[in-house]
Amino acid sequence: MRIAEIFYSVQGEGMLTGVPSVFIRTGVCNLRCVWCDTPYASWRPDGHDRPLDDILAESLAFGAHYVVVTGGEPMIEPEVVSLTKSLRTAGQHITIETAGTVFKSVECDLMSISPKLANSTPVDVEGGKWAAQHERLRYQPDVLRKLMDTYPWQLKFVVAAPEDVTEIEDIVTELRADRDRVLLMPEGTTASALSERARWLVEVCKERGFRLSHRLHVLIWGDKRGV
């Protein structure tokens, strides 16, 4: 599998925020979000191909019970099913962080799905060469429904501006998603940017019955890799 990094930290987002977890970050992605906070797994992938036995051994060596398979986009990795089966055999609680564009029959305790909104399309980046592919792939309602029907799930939306909320409402309605499992997350790579957006985003959550998900790792470490 192409792996960008493996590290031990705490979950910074979603329903398991604060839980000590091992992160296995794959090094490929089928999208190119304009605000991507892990460009080394998408825009400028620098991962290395590693045997599954090595990946598993390094992940288990931390002694944690929770593991997060993330990216990039882990669900496009050919060996992701085998990896999750090995993690399950080892007794791990498995979260998969995905944009929800691909379905595979993985082992998973929490499918953390982050459908990409229009605010993610890289229209003005690198001459817009990724924009058409990104826009075509970023929202796959049939795949999202299948993931939500198959696994315990949460929906996380990266929110950059108040107008994003209308698009989120449309998606939640189309998917018939339980609002208690929908998390709105402020976009930003600094604590100040997150706090500024969170001030109005919390009011949206109170009004509409969504959950607010801060980004704990950014608040603690900022825009730093491997945390």
Secondary structure, DSSP 8 states (H G I E B T S, - for coil): -EEEEEEEEE--SGGGTT-EEEEEEES--S---TT-S-GGGTTS---EE--HHHHHHHHHTT--SEEEEESS-GGG-TTHHHHHHHHHHTT-EEEEEE-SS-------SEEEE----GGG--TTSGGGTTHHHHHHHS--HHHHHHHHHHS-EEEEEEE-STTHHHHHHHHHHHHT--GGGEEEEE--SSHHHHHHHHHHHHHHHHHHT-EE---HHHHHH-S-TT-
